[in-house]
Amino acid sequence: MSASHSALVPAWLTAPAEANELVASVWPASAHRVDDGSVEVGGVSVFDLRDRFGTPLYVLDEDEVRAHARRARSAFDAAAARHGIRARVYYAGKAFLSAEVVRWVVAEGLSVDVCTRGELEVALAGGAEPARLGFHGNNKSVSELERAVEVGIGSVVVDSPIEIERLAAIAERRGAVQPVLVRVRTGVHAETHAFLATAHEDQKFGFSLEGAAEAVARIRELSSLRFVGLHAHIGSQIFDSSGFRESAARLVDLHADLLAGGEIPLLNVGGGFGISYTSVDDPKPIEEIADGIVDAIADECAVRGIPMPDVATEPGRVIVGQAGITLYEVGTVKTVTAGEDLDRTYVSVDGGMSDNARPALYGADFSARLVSRASSETPALSRVVGRHCESGDIVVDAEYLPADVAPGDLLAVPATGAYCFSLASNYNYTPRPPVVAVRDGQARVIVRGESIDDLLARDAGIPASDSPLPRGTTSPPHGDTE
């Protein structure tokens, strides 16, 4: 590393020995370079993806999603079986949701967690059984709760006293008895970004430990509700089970106190399991995390001399995150003086914060690789930026890319399967990209991309005849949408 770059390099980032390497912990298992140096994912060339669907483009490896779903289910099933209980694994739909992905995770034995009417309808359209759905959210509307009870949803995670009364009235009017969990703030603060840590007291979700006991007492008074368990979620992008162990101690304390009022079949510990976004990220294997969580609950129950409930969990990112990459085309490359004798290469791509808001929202780090060819050039410190009119429109804050990266090259950012599509926007009137699934050398659209025409059609001030594109146009800028 040159002295001129040292002040710009994050402490964790080192120049790679091989600039063309696809780090296994970050990329889908199917991603590899072929003879011409370009990359294939799921047996599909990045050139084929670019030519058929355009860029930017979300690419999701179906086999990778399915493999992670099976692995998570197997990990928690095995951990639970050792203690003579059962595990329920819900896929957290907020990470990425489409009807096709619902079909994949359901086929692999997972239930699905939703938190809006829209997510509920997608899950139902994807074939999820209502009884295997859980409904989250701190401000579920009356119409959302009506729909949930109507379809026979498996559980509603109640978040406030108002919601308890609202849901009870709906269930009573429909002649139903709705199973509910009570969301609890355990006070355990995950070691992660402040906006990702959701169990501390000063935030919008759930009840305090004391408030949860009062909520359960009220639920048990209402004939149209059935209390089935406690729920807690301590944060996101968590690499081990230590925080879950402390949260379990507090949850089991409350669980034990509440047993005097009746059986409690379930304890839901939430999700938030982390993945590798860079080569230095080192999350524990899901099997180790599952064992740690379930063993902690077993230990706490044994200390208190109470039976162990079934355990539920809600992984999302760890199922879909590593399965996704985002494909971009380079537009411009320039060197910028960042200070006295300090230079940085800016590589601008045709997407940005509209398709990946996480760096702007959370300061999230990502990786990037040149994928249209291999390069023998020395890796140069680079910043991958988007095309939006924001100085914070940064896709990858710091990365080593070959010094000969040029306009027209294809770059890919791995580990974008979770929360990138979910958080996508039309900022600067930018159409959202399609999502393409790859498997066994085939690629197909599972979420259609938008065109400029789609955006104009929503503007009530533009008569249809004034649109520059024929109504119904779906190809610009994303080509083949079959």
N, C-alpha and C positions, 0 to 999 in steps of 0.2 A: 504494500500500500504506500502511495506517495504521501509525503508530508502535507501536500496541499489538500489532500482529501481527508486526513485523519480527523479533523474537527467535524466533518459531516457524516461520519460513519457511526451508526448506533453501536453501543458496546457489544451487542450480541451478534452483529453481522461480520462475517469474515469472507474474504474473497474465496470463491470455490476453486478447488484444484482443477475441476473440469466444468467449464461454463455451460456445457451441453447436457450435464447430468440432470435427470428427472428424479428428484429425491423421493424414495419409495414411500416415506411416511406422509408425504404431502399430496402426491398424485394418485389418481385411480390406478389400481393394479394393472389394468390393461394398457396404460399409456406407455408407449415406447417409441424409439426412433427407428426408422426403416433405412434402407440402403442409401437414399438420397439425403439423409440427415433430417428429414421432416418427421413429424410425430403423427402417430395413429392413436386413437382412443376407441376402445370397443371394436377394434378392427376397421375403423373408418378414418380415412386420411383427413387432416385439417384442410387440405385443398378442396376435397369433396364437400366438406362442411361449408367452407367459405363460398364455393361456387353455387351450391344449392340454396343456402339459407342466408348468406350475407354475414356481415359483422356489424356490430358486436353480436355475439351469440352465446347463449347459455347451452352447455352440453352436459348431459347427465348420463352416466354409465349405469344402465339398468342392473347389470350383474353385481356391480359394486353396492348399489343400494340394497339389493336383496341379500347380499352376503353380510352386510353390516346388520340388517334387520335380524337375520337368523342368528348371528353371533350374539347380539344383545339378548334376544329371547332365550337362547341356550344358556348364556351366562347367568341370568337371573333364575331360570328354571332350575339349574343345577345348584345354585346357592340356596334356593328355597327348599329344594328336595332334601338337602342335608339336615334341615331342621324340621322336616315333616310338614311343611306348609306349601302353599302355592304362590306363584308370582304372576302378576299381570303386567305386561309391558305395553304401554300406550305410545304410539308414535306421535310426537308433538308436531301437529300440523303447521304451526306457525313458522317452523323452520323452512319448509317448502311444501306446498300443497297443490296437487292437481288430481283429477280423477284417476289418471293412470298410476301415479305414485301411490294413491290409496289402494288400488288393486294390487300393486306389488307387495306393500307391507302387510295387507290383510292376508294375502296368499302365503306369506311367511309367518303367519301366526300372531301378528300384532293387532292390538286394538288401536283406536285413534282418538287423540285429544284435540278438541276444537275450542275456539274462544269467540266466534262471531256467528251470525246467521249464515254469512257467506261460506265460512269454513264448514259449517254443519251441512249445507246443501252440497258442497263439493264432495264431502265424505260420503254422504248418502248416494250421490250420483256415481261414485266410484265403487259402490257395492258394499260398503261397510254396514254391518248389522247395527241398528240403533242401540241395541242392548250392549254393544261393545264400544260405545262412544262415551267420552267424558266431556263436559262442557265447563270451561273456565271463563274468567273475566270478572273485573271489578265493577262493571256497570252494564250488566246484561239488561236489555230492554224488555218490556212486557211482551212485545211481539216475539222476541227471541225465546223467552221462556215458554210462551204459549206453543211455539213450534217444537221446542225440545220435548215438552210433555206430550204433545200430540203424536210425535213419532215414536215415543217410548224410549227416550234416551236412557242409557244405562246409569248415569250419575250426573248430578250437577254439583259443582264445587261452589258452595255459597260463600260470599265474600263480605256480607254486611247484614246488619239486622233488618234493614229495609228489604233486602232481597229475600230473606227468609219469609217475611210476611207476604211479599209479592208472589213468590213461588208457591207457597202454601195455598193461597187463594186460587191460583190458577189450577193447581192439581185437584183441589176440592171441587171446583166447578166442573172439572172434567171427570170426576169420579176416579181419580188415579191416586196411587201412593208413590210418590217420587223419592227414590234413593238419593241422599245427599251426603257429601263430605263437607267438612268445615276447614277452610284454609286458615292456617295459623302462622303468625310471625314468631319464629322461635328465638329471634334475637341473634342468631348465628349469621355473621357477615362473611360471605364468601370472599376469598382473596382474589378479587377480580375488579374490573372497572366499576366505579360507583353506580353507574346506570344499569349494570348487569347484576348487581347484588340485591336480592329482593326479599331477604328475610329480616333485615334490621327494622327498627321500629318506625323511623320517620319516612314512611313511604305508603303508597296507596293500597297495597294488597293486604287482605286478610284481617284476622282478629289477633289481638294480643293473647298471650296464654290465659290470662284471666278472662278476657272477653270471650274467648273460645268456649270456656266452660259455661258461661251464661248463654251463649248461642246454642250449645248442645241441649241445655236444659229447656230452652224455648222450643227447639225442634221436636224434642220428645213429648212436648205438650200438644203438638199438632198432629192430628190423625192422618193428614194427607202427605206428611213427610216421614221418611224413615232414615234415621241417622246410621250411616254405615262405616264412617271412619274419619280420621283426621288427615289433613294434607298440608305439606310444607314444601317450599321451593327456596333454596338458599342462594341461587344465583346461576350464572352461566359460565361456560368455558372453564370448568373446574377439572383439575388434572388428577385428583386422588380422592379418597373417601374420608379424609380426616374431618372436614367440615360436616359431612353427613353424620359422622359418629357423634359429634357434639349435639347436632340437631336431633338425632335419634334419642339421645338421653332425655332431652327436654320434652320431646313428643311422647315418649313412653311414660314419662312421669304423669303427663296429663291424661294419656290413654288409661293408665292404671286407676287414676282417680275417677274417671268417667265410667269404668266398668260396673260400679255399684248401681248405675241406672239401667244397665242392660248390656247385652253383648255388642261388641264392636269388631266386625269381621275383617277390617282392612286398615292398613296404614300406608299412605301414599307419600313417598319421600321426594317426589318431583323428579327433575332431570338436571340438565345443565352440564352434562359430561363433555369435556373438551376434546378438541382435535388439534392436529399439527397444521399450522398455517405457514410456518417457516421450518427450516432444518433444525433449529435449536429447541423448538417446542417438544416437550417430552411427557405427554399424558400417559398415565398408567393404563394398561390393557383393561378393557371393559370387564373381563373375568375377575381381575383383581379388585376393581371397584365394586362389582356386584357382591363378591365375597365379603368385602369390608363393610358394606352397608348392611347386608343381611345378618352377618355375624354380630354387628354392633346392636342391632335390634334384639337379636336372640340373647345377647349378654344382658342388656338392660331389662328384658322381660324376666330372665332367670333371677337376677338380683331382687326383683320385686315379687317373685313367686307367682307370676301371672302367665296365662297361656299366650303363646305368640300368635299375633294375627297374620293373615296373608299380607304380602307386601306388593305394592304397586310402584311403578316408576314410569317416567315420561321422557325418554331420550328422543331428541330430534336431530340436533347438529351431528351427533356421532353416527347417526344412520345415513344421512344424506350429504353431509358437508364435503367429505373427501371424494365423493362420487362425482362432484361437479367441477367443471372448468369453465372459464369465460374466455372466448376467443376474440381477439381484437386485431385490427390492422393499424400499423404505424402510419401516421400522417406526416409529422415533422419531427426532426431531431435537432436540438441546438444546445450549445454549451453556454451556461449562465455563470457569471461571476457572483459568488455567494459571499464574498468578503475578500480581504487582502490576501492574494495568492490562493484563494479558495474557489474552485470551479466545480460545477455540477452539470451533468448531462441530463437534459430533460427530453424524455421520449413521450411524445403525445400520441394518444390512440383515439379511436373513433367512438369510444364510450366514455365512461367516467362515473361520477357520483350518481347519475340517474340509474345506472345498473348495478352499482356497488356503493351504497351509502355508508358502509361500516367504517372505513377509514375516517370519514368526516364526522360521523356520530361518536365513535368510540376510540379514535386513534388506533384502529386495528392495523396490525401488520400483515402483509401478504407477500407472496413470492411471485416471480414472473420468469418465464423462459421464452427465448426465441424458438418457435416451433416449425417455421416453414423451411428451415435449413439448419445445418450445423455450422459452427464457425470456429476457426482456429485462432481468432484474434484474442488478444489479452482482455480479460473481463474488466469493464470500466464501471465505476460507481455511477449509478443512474437513478433517476426518479421517473416512474411511469405516471403520467398525468392524463386527465381527461380533456374533453373539448368544451367544457362548460365555462361560463363567465364567472368563475369563482377561483380565487387563489388557493382555496382549500380543496379544490377538485383534484385530489391525489388518489390514485389507484394503488400504487405501491410506493411507499415513502422512500425506501432505500433498497437497492438491489444491484447486484453485479450482473451486467449484461455484456455481451460481446461488443467491443468498441466499434464494430462495423455495422451495428444496427442501422437500418435505413428505411426511408419511406417505402411502403409496399410490403415490408416484412410482416409476418404474422407473429403476434405475441399471445401467450396464454397465461392466465392467472389461475392457478389451481386452488382447490379447497373453497370453491365458491358455491357449492351446492346448497348451503344453508344461509338463509336470510338475505341473500343478494336479490334474487327474484322477488322475495316477499316484501322487501323494502323499496323496490324499484319505483321510480317516479317518471313524470313527463317534464321534468325541469328543463327550461329553455325550449319547451314544446318538442321534446325529443321522444320519438316513439319507443316504447319498451320492446326489447328484443324477444324473439321466440325462444322457447325451450325445446331442445331437440334431445331425444333419447337415442343412445347408441347401444347396439348389442349384436354380436356375431357378424360384424361387417355391414350391418344395416343401420340406417338412421331414419327417424321419423319425428315429426313435430308432435309434441304432447301439450304444448301451450302455444297458440298462435301469436306471432308478433303483431305489432301495430304498424300502421302506415300513417303518413301525414294526413291522408284522407280520413282515416279514423279519428284523428284528433280534430280536424276541421268540422267533422260531422257533429261533434259535441258542442260546438260553439253556436248558440242560438242566434247570434248576430250575423251568421254567414248563411245566406240562402243556398240551397242545394245547387242551384244553377251557377253560383259564383265559385264553386270549388274548382281548383285547378286540375283535379283528378276525377275520373268517373266515379260515381257513388258505387260502393262495393269493392273498390280496388283494395287488394290486400298485399300485393307483391312489393311495392316500394316501401321500405328499402331492403326487404328481407327475402326476396326471391321465392323459391319453392316452399310452399306451405303444406304439402301433401302429408 
